[in-house]
Amino acid sequence: MIVQLHSARSSTHVVEQDPRWAAVLARDPSADGSFVYAVKTTGVYCHPSSSSRHPHAGNVEFFNTPEAAEAAGYRPSRRASPDHTAMAARRATLVADACRYIETAPSMPTLTELAARAAMSPPHFHRVFKAETGLTPKSYADAHRAAKMRVKLGHTNSITDAIYDVGFGSNSRFYEASDRMLGMRPKDYRAGGANTQIHFAVGECSLGSILVAQSERGVCAILMGDDPDRLVRDLQDQFPRAALVGGDADFERLIAEVVGFVESPSIGLNLPLDVQGTAFQQRVWQALLEIPAGTTATYTEIALRIGMPTAIRAVASACGANRLAVAIPCHRVVRRDGSLSGYRWGVDRKRQLLEREASG
């Protein structure tokens, strides 16, 4: 009996000294997602902010994830679902606030600064932000600045003015990142792609004509249609002053790889991509990349995954803005009732792509 009493006291002391216990006692919402606590006497587990009555510390066991708690034999408490819903809403609100702060800050906030605003540790905030948006805070800030820079370069005669307007503290910092942001030198971007070479080739597949174009950074366009000349004109419209160069033998192998994937999706496709879009579009496109082949997601589900449940129409617009057919699988997004909605390259092509993926 004395040994058992000593063991219980020791267990209580260990839990009480654990900083996670303080978060439980405070019902701290910022700790949600970093761990759960389980109660040995009831066999249930809860999130730190749970409104459940606090258990005795000696009966508590901590787990990093709900899955780990369930593997140990615990079940979610009756309050787990409403608690988790409230937790998700809080996280979405915190991340939305961080996004607005990044967009309006005169310079890129540090991870520590963003985490402090959300009352989280930097590592935990980083995980929460990426889970909600599909991007790291830095990637989100880079995408937002790149979008602003593209707009500024189209409406100003001064590259220097544009650099400072979007929050770069010096010319050198911008030019270090300009190729990654714009895919080319800023003066060439302003000139519609002047001095830039884009290699391309047009092939044929069972879905019609297909154009693949590649910049120095990666594949920048995969277009499908019935008219090869129209596809080339579409590419010219994007960069009217770029030097479009017909692909050589090596490039022909690239288009053969894309055509092979269209015909047999099970072989997979792994290409370096030159993806340029707004921060929101990149969040949507990242969510599309996470839809497994052979399955679909609704526009509503994508909006929920990026933490913006009311942005259903904006999600549809981002899908329509995708210029990388099959590489970024916007064909896997359907309406809520499962029907196929508009597809940039035709609903019939969308149907055939889905049927091929479903058949393995």
N, C-alpha and C positions, 0 to 999 in steps of 0.2 A: 504494500500500500504506500509506503514511504517512497519507494522507487517510482511508482506510477505518479504520485503527486509531484515529485521533483520533475519528472518528464513533462507533465502538463504545464508546470510553471515555466520550464525552459522553452517549450514551444510557444507559450504566450509571449515571453520576453523577445524571442526571435522575431515574431510577427510585429510586435509593437515597435521594434527598432527598425523595421523595414520601411523605407520612405513611401512605399506603395500603400501601407496601412494608413498613413496620414492622408493620402489622396482619397481613400475609401471613406474615412471619417468626415472629410470635407465635401464628400460627394462631388469631387472635382471633375467637371466635364472635359477639361483639357487632357485628362489622363485616359479617357475613353479611347479604345483602339490600341493602347500600348500594353494592356494586360486585363485579365479578369480575375476575380477572386471567387473561390469555391468554399462552401460551408460543409464541413464533414458531417455534421449532425443532421442536415436536411438533404444532402446529396444534390444541391443545386449550385449553379454559379451565376454571378451577376457582373455587370460592368461597374466601374468605379463610381459613376454618378447615379447608380441605382437608388431609387427611393425606398427600397426595402429596408426593413429594420436592421440595424447593425448587429452582426453576430459577435460572440465572444472571440477575442483575438486568438485564443488557443485552438479554436475550431476552424481557423481560416487557412486556406492553401492558395498560393498564387500560381497562375499560368499565363504564359505569354499570349496565347490565343484561345478563343472559344473551342476550336478544334482540339487543342491539347487537353482542355478540361473535359471535353466529351470523351476523348480517348481514355481518360483516367476514370471514367464511369459516372461523371456528373452530367446533369441535364440542365438546360436553361430554366431559370425561375419563371414563374407566371408573369412576372413584370418584365421579362427580358425583351419581348417583342415591342411593347410601347417604349421601354427605355431605349432600345436600339433605334427605333424610329426617331425619337427625340434626339439621340446622339447624332444620327446621320444628318438631321436638320441643322443642328448646331455646327457640325463640321462644315456643311455646305455653306452656311452663313459666314463662318470664319474665313473659309477659302475665298468666297466671293469678295469679302472685304479686302483680303490680301491682294486679289487681282486688281481691284479698283485702286488700291494704294500704289501698286506697281505701275499702273497705267498713268497715274497722275503725279507720281514723284518726279522731281527734277532730275534725279539720277537714280541708278539702280540701287534699291535698298539691300542691305546685307541680309543674309539668312538669319543672323542673330536678331536683327531689328524686326524682321517679319515675324519671327517666332515669339518675340516679346509682345508684339501687338496681339497675338493670338493666345498669349499666356501658356505657351508650350515650350518644351525644350527644342532646340534647333533640329536634332535628328528626328524627333517625333513630328514636328511641323513639316519637315521635308517629306516624310512618308505620307502624311495626311494629304498634303498638297498634291503630290504625284498621284495618289489614289483617286482623288477627286477630279483632277484635270487631265491626267494622262501625261503631264509634262512636269519637269522639275521647276521650281521657282525661277531659276536662271534661264531655262529654255523658254518659259512663258514670257519673261521679260525680253529676251532676245527676239522672239517672234513678234512681240508687240512693237518693239523699236524698228524691226525690219519693215513691218507693214507701214509704220509712220514714215520711215525713210523713203520708201517707194512713192508714197503720196507726195511728200515734200519735194523730192527730186523732179516730180512731174509738174510742180507749181512754183518753182523758184529758179532764178537764174544763177544763184550762188550755192555751190555745194557746201561751202563753209557754213552759211546760214542754216542750211538743212541739218548739218552735223550737230550744231549746238541746239537747234530747236528740238531735236528728238532726245537730247539728254546726254550726249557724249561730252566729256569734259575737255577733250582735246582732239585735234585732227588725227594724231597718231593712233589713238585708241580706236577711232572709227575705221581707219584704213587697215588696221590689223584684222578687223572683223568684216570688212566690206565684201570680200569674196564669198565668205560664208553666208552673209545676209542677202546679197543680191545675185550671187552666182557670176559676177563679173565686176569690173571696175565701175565706180559710180558714174563717171562721165560717159561710159559706154552704155550703162543702163538708161541714163537720161536721153541718150541718142538712139533709143530703140534697139539696143543690142549691137551698135556699131563696134567694129573691131573684135567681135565675138564669133567664134565658129560653133555652129551646132550641126553635128553630123546626124543624118537621118536616112531612113530607107523605108520604102513601102512594100509590104508583102501581101499575100493573099492567104486567107484561111476559110474555113467552112462558114464563118460568120460574115464574110465579106473582106473588104480591104482593111489593112491595119498599118498604121504608121508608128514607128518608134524613133524618137529623137533623143540625142544625148549631148549634154554640155560637158565642160571639163569636170564638173562635180558629180555627174551621174545622169541617169535617164530622167529627162525633164518632161517628156510627153509620150503617152501611148494613146493613140486616137483610132477609133474604128468608124467605118462608114461604108457606103456603097460606091463612092466616087473618089479614087485616089487623088485626083487633082484638087478636089475640095479639101481633103485632109492636108495637103501641102499648103494650100492657101490659109487654112486655119493656123498652121504653124507660123506662117509669115506674118499673120495678123498679130501674133503675140510679140514677136521681135522683128519689126519690119525692116530694120537695117542690119540685122545679123547676117553673117555669111553662112548660108545653108549649104552644107557640103554633103554630096551623095556618099553613102557608106561604102567602105571598101570591103574586102573579103572578111576581115575580122568583124566588122559591124554586121555583115550579113549573118554571121553566126549568132549575134545577139538577137536579131529579129527572128531567127529560126527558133531560138530558145523561147521567146514570147509566144510565137505561133504554136509551138509544141505544148506550152502550158494551156493555151486556149483550147486546144484539141483534147488534151488529157490533163486535167487539173491535178490529178493525183501525183504528178511528177514534181509539183511544187515550183516556186519561182523565187529566186533570191538575187535581186539586182540592187546595185548602188543607186539610190534615188536622189534627184535634185528637187526637193519639195519646197515650193515657195507658196506661202499663204499667210493669212492673218493668224493671230494667236488662236482665235476661236476655230478657224478652219483646221488648224493643225491638231487641236484637241479632238475634233470630230474625226479627222482622218486617222489619228492614232487609235481611237475607239474602233474604227472600221477594221484596222489591221488585227485587232484582237478577236474578231468574229471568226471562229473556226470554219474551214472549208466544209461545205455540205450542210451548213446551218444558216439561219437567218436571224436578224434582229429587227425590231420595229424602230421607226423614227423616235417614238416615245421612249423606248428602252435606251437608245443612244443618248437622248437628252438627259435621262436619269444618270447614265454612266458618267457623263461629264459634269454632273452636279448642277445642271440647269434644266429642271423638269419642264419648264414652260417654254423652252426655246425649240419647240418641235419644228416650226417652219424654218427657223434659222439652220437647224440641222439638215433639213431637206435642201436648203440653198447651198450649204457647204458640200453636200454630196454632189449636187449639180455642178459645182465649181471644180470638182476633181478632174484633172487632165491626165491622170495616170490610170487608164482603164485596166482592170484586173490586178494590177500591182497594188493599188489601194482599192479594195473590193467594195465599192459602193453598190455593186449589184446585189450584195447580200442584205440590203436594207429594204424592208417591205412595209406595207401599211399595217395598221393594227389588226385588221381582219385577215391578214395574210395575203391579200391581193397585191399584185405588182403595180407600182405607181410609175411615174415618168422616169426614164433613164436617158441620160445624155446621148447614148448611142443606140437607143431604140429598145422598147419593152420586149420585143421578140428576142433580141440578143440577150437581154437580161434573163429571160425565161430559159433559154438554152444553156447559158452559163450555169444557172442554178441546177438544172436537170443533170448536167454533166458532173457537177460536184457531188450531187446527192447520190449518183450512181457509183461513185468511187472511181 
